[in-house]
Amino acid sequence: MTQTTERAPFKHGDYLVDEATRQLVPPEPGGVGRVQQVLGGPPPRYVLVTPTGYEWRARPEHVRAATAEERADYDAALERRRRGLRELGRRLAGSRRA
């Protein structure tokens, strides 16, 4: 008897869209996340993270690779968040000096 092991086709850092999070009313696209962790299976599952740090688990049959546009949107949202956090840090550091 041979045992087969399912390997996850995506790896840490890949951009994925979880189609299970798609909403029809009101229309919303599936959630885009980066693979934070691949959980063993079978079947394997993915832990995805949003630009805001929210994590969720996605099943392999519900995910697909993100398009170039979806990856660019994710990266832009992440940069906006980081910029906002840096600005907040500067303001907080400045308020301690006053």
N, C-alpha and C positions, 0 to 999 in steps of 0.2 A: 504494500500500500504506500503510495507516494503522497506526500503532503505538499500542497502548493501554498505559497505565501503571496498574498496580494501586495504589490508595491504601489505606493502612492505615485501618481504621475506628476504631481506638483511637489515642490520642495520649499523649504524655509525662504521667505522673502518674495515668493511669487505673488503677483497680483491676481486675485480671483474675484468673480462675481457670483454671489450666492443667489441663484434664481428662486429659491424657496422664500426669499424675503421680498420678492416682487409683489407689488400691490396693484390691483386693477382699479379700485375706486377708493379714493382718488388715485389716478395713475401715478405710480412711483416705480422707478427702475429697481432692479435687484441691488442689494448692498454690495459695495466694493470693499474688499479688505486685503491685507497682505497676510500671507501664511506666517503665523507666529510659531506654530508647532504642528507637527504631524503626529497624530495619535495612532497607535497600532490598531490592528483590526483582528480578524477581518470584520467588516471592511474598514479601511483606514478612515479617519476623520481628520478634518482640518480645524485648527483654532485660528480664526481670522481676527485681525485687529483693524479698527477704523482709524482715520487720522486723529480722532479725539481720544483714542485709547480704549474705546469700548471693544471687548472681545466676545466672540461667540463661536460656537461649534457648527460646522457645516458638513453635511454628508457629501461624499464624492459624486453621487448621482445628481446633486443639485448645483454643482459648481462648474464654471467654465473659466477659461483664461480671459482676463480683462483685455479690452481693446486698447490701442494706443491712446485714444481720447480718454477712456476711463482711467488709465494709469496717470495721464497728465492731470486730470481733475483731482485725483487722489493726492498727487504730489503737491499741487497748488494749495489744496486745503490743509495739508500738513505744514507747508511753509507758512501759511497765514496763521495757523495756530502757534507755531514756534515763534514767529515774529511778535504776536500778541503776548506770549509768555515772557519773551525777552524785555519787551516794553514794560510790562507789569513789574518785572524784577528791577528794572532801572528806577521806576517810580517808587517802589518800596524802599530801595536802597537810599534814594534821595530823601524820603520822608524821615528816615532815621537821623539824618544829618541836621534837620531843621530844629 
